[in-house]
């Protein structure tokens, strides 16, 4: 019987992210036949199909979602192991290892690190990017000292959080889009839009946070990379969802508008181990993060007020 392999898990994860075997092959630098062969081997190991083959790409099955979830954990742990080996012997009292999800690194975390090192010039702040679930696992195992995350309903044992801000989810559009200048848009107004998404799976894209489960969005392009997504939006090929945290880093060719829906918001928090609750550097960095969160929120409010022809409403 076939066994799960690291190569196979990487291929399955990339195919799930791209929604396409050919796109996964291009991103990984493999031939499409090599990708198909690895998928077939992983399906043999699972004992059931991981993808539904469709006219336009592929869609994960329930078994596929399970395998991808565990692949994320396994590959994340492997990456953490490599990093820990590189850092072997380097950890000292003047070191605070911080993790954050990608859009928190657009403005919030760099702003906080810049403020922190001004007052703590002898403390190094190594930075690790990852998804919130993997960051929390690394934190609970002592591989991180702090992590900026979107907290789940249940935290790992021994982990606590301090809220930083409630981050709005926004629709990013090209400058000539009819939404430009609206105070907000309702979800019903979004049904006719073509979407640029990071994945065709609702659970792995921001669309899943507020879209009506009975309505399937019209996905024009799947692009995991934020630069690619924003390039497609700028060209007028669709719209996408961006967190407020990303707004300070958006190019001038992109406009944003609020989504009028209670679920179109997500909490951002800093997580830490309970045994670090009284650590001086942790408390100092958390205070700097809180200041940076206030500044980032102010930047988002300013952009929403003054972007495009501000002031119209959806009513």
N, C-alpha and C positions, 0 to 999 in steps of 0.2 A: 504494500500500500504506500502511496506517495506520502511524504512528510512535508510539513510546513517548513519553508526556508526563509532566511532573511531577504534574499533576492526576490523570492516570490511575493513576500509580504510587501516589499517596497513597490513592486509592480502593481499589486492589487490596490494599494493605497493611492498610487498615482492615477490609476485608471478610474478609481472612484472620484477623485478630486476633479479630474478632467471631464468625466462623463464620456470618454472616448478612448478606445485602444490606440488609435493612430496618434492622437494628441499625446497620450502617455508615452508612446514610443519616441516621439519627437523630443519631449521634455527629458526623458531618461537617456537619450542617445542610443536607443536600441532599434532594431528593425521591428516592423509590426508583427512579423511571424514569431520573433523571439518573445514579444509581449504576449501574444496569443498562446504560445507554448507554456509560458510561466503561469498564465491564468488557468489553463487547462490542468496543470499540475496541482495548483492550489485548490481547484474545484475537486480534483480526485482526493486530495488530503481532507477536504471538508466533507466529502461524501455527498455533495449537492451543489447545484449551480450557485455561483456568487453574483452573476450578472444576468440581466435580461437583455438580449440583443435586440435593438430597435432599429428602425430605419435611419434615425439620426442619433448615432451614438449608442451608449449602453446605460442601463439603470441597475443599481444594486438591488439584490433580493434581500429578504430578511436575514438569510445566512451571511450574505455579503456584508451587511451592516455590522453583524457581530464580529466577523473576521477583521474588518477595517478598524473597529473600535480597539480590538486587542493588538492589531498591528501598530496603531498609533502609540500604545503603551510600550510595546516591546521595542520599537525603533527609537522612541523617546528615551527609554532607559539605556539603550546602547549608545546613543549620542551623549547622554549624561556620563556614562562610564568613560568614554573617550576624553571628555572634558575634565573629569576628575583625575584621570591619569596624567593629563597634561599639567594639571594644577598640583600634582602630588608634591607635598612638601612646601608649597607656596603659601598656604593659608597662615595668616598671622593675625594678631589683634588689630592691625591696621588694614583690615580687608572686610568689605561688606559685599557679599555676592547677591545680586539682585536679578530677578527674572521678571519678564513682562510680556503680555500678548502684543501682537504686532502694532495695532493702531495706537496703543498707549505709548509706543516709541516715536510716534510722529511729533509729539510736542511735550506731553506731560512728563514722561520719564527723563528725557534729555534736559528739560527745564529744571527738574528736581535735582538731577545729578550736578548740573552746573552750579546751582545754589549750594548744594551740600559740600562740594569740593572747595568752594571759596572759604568756608568756615572750618573744613576738616581736610586741609591740603595733604596730610600724610596718610589718609585712608584711601586705599584703592577701591574702586567700585566696578568689578567685573560684571558684565551684563549678559544675560542669556534670554533669547527670544523663544517663545513656545506658546502652545495653546494652554488655556487656564487649567484644564484637567491635569496635563503633564507637569505644569509648574507646581501645582499643589502637591503632587506626588513627590517631586524632587525636594520640595520644601519639607515635607513630613519626614523624609529620609535624611535630612541634614545636608543636602547638596546645594541648597539655597538658604540665604538668611532672610530674605524678604521676597515677595512676589506680588506684582500688580496684576490682579485677576478680575474676571467676572465671576463672583462666588456662586457655587452651586447650592442647592438646598441643603446638602449635607457635606460638611467639611471633614477632611481626614482627622483622625484622632490626634489631639495635641496641637491642632492648628486653630488660630483665632484670626479675626479680620477687624480692620478699622475702615469704615466707609470713607471714600474720597469724594465721589460725586455720583449723581444720577445722570447718566449720559444719554442724550436723546439720539434716536436713530433718524436720519434725515435722507431725503431723496436728493441725489446729485444729478443735475441736468446740464446740458449745454446752455450757453448764454441766451440763445434765441428760442428756448423752449417756452411754451405757453404758461408753465408753472412759475416762471421767473417773476418775482415780486409778490407772489401770494404769501399771506401770513402763514398758511398751512394748507395741506391737502388731505382729503379723506381717503380711506382705503378704496372706496368705490371709484374715486377719480383716477386711481392708479391701474384699474383693470385693463384699460386699453393700451397701456404702455408696453414697450418692448424692453426686456431687462438684460443687463450685463451682470452675471452672477459668478461666484467663485466655484460653484458646484451645482449640479442638477438635483442634489439631495436636499430637501427642505431642512433637515436637521443640521446640516453643515453650512448653511448660508443664512445671512441676516434676514432673508425673506421669511424664514420659518418663524420668526418672532412675532409677526403680526398679520401675516397674510391669511385670508379666509381659507380654511382647509378644503372647502368645496370648490375653490377657484384655483385653477392651475395657471400660474403666470406664463406669459409668452416670453420664453428665454431666447434672446437673439444670439448671445455669445456667452461662452463659459471661459472665464479668464481668472486664474487663481491669483496672479500678480496684480497688486494695486495699481502700479504704473500702467499696465496694459488695460485694466478696467477703466481708468480715468481717461486714457487715450481714446478708447472706444466711445466713451460718453462725450468727450470734447468734439469728436468727429460727427456727433449727431446720430450715432447708431443705436442709441438706447439710453436708459437711465439705470442707476444703480443705487443701492443703499449704502450710506457711509455713517459711521458713528460720529458723534459730535467731536470726539477726541481727535479725529483726523482732519477736522476743518481748518485749523491753523496751517496745515501743510498743503492744502488744496491749491492748485494753480488758478490763476485769474480767469481761465476759460471755463471754469466749473462754477455753477450756482447751486445753492442748497435751499431746501424748503422743509419745514417740519411736517411730520406725519401726525394727523389728528387721530390718534388711537392710543389707549392707555398702555398697550403692550409695546409700543414703539419707544421703549426706553430700557436701558439696562444699567444696573448698578456696577460701579467700578470701586474696588476696595484694595487695600494693601493687606496681604496675609503674612503671618509670621508664626513661628512656633511659640507655644506657651512658655517654654523654658528660656526664651529670649525676651520676655516681656519687659524686663528691667535693664536690658542692654542699652548703654548710652548711645552708641552709633545707630542702633535701630530706632530709638525714639527720636533722635535728631533727624534721621532721614525721613521718618514718617511725618514729622512736622514740616519738613521741606516739601514733601509730596502734597500735603494739605494746602500749603501756600500755592504751589504750582497748579493744583486742581482748581483753586479759585481763579487764578489768572487764565487758565485754559477755558474755563466756563465763561469768563468775561469776553474772551476772544470769540467764542462761538456765538454769544448773544449779539456782539457787535456785527459779526458777519451776517447773521440772520436779519438784523435790523437794516443794515446798509447795503447788502448785496443786491445788485440789479435795481429794479424800480420798486423799492420797498413800499409796503403800505397797503397793497390790495389784499382782500380776503377771499376765501373760497365761497363766501355766501353770496 
